[in-house]
Amino acid sequence: MKISAINVGDKLQGKVQEDMEHPFTGTVEKIYSNSALLTIDSYDPKDADNVAELNNKIVVNAQSLKKAK
């Protein structure tokens, strides 16, 4: 997804190999030049420890995001 197509408040789905094992959905809080800060809204229960460690927030490269269903 292009960064120009992302707006604050958008619900997006992402996958980040380094921090989360499974896809998750989140709400955009802040937009950077090539990434976005998301509040993690829903995730696989297996990632619960990772989400807690991240304080329910994650920065994701725009190319790893898509509109949530």
Sequence and secondary structure as in RCSB ss.txt:
>XXXX:A:sequence
MKISAINVGDKLQGKVQEDMEHPFTGTVEKIYSNSALLTIDSYDPKDADNVAELNNKIVVNAQSLKKAK
>XXXX:A:secstr
  GGG  TT EEEE  TTT SS EEEEEEEE SSEEEEEEEEE GGGHHHHHHTTTEEEEEGGGEEE  
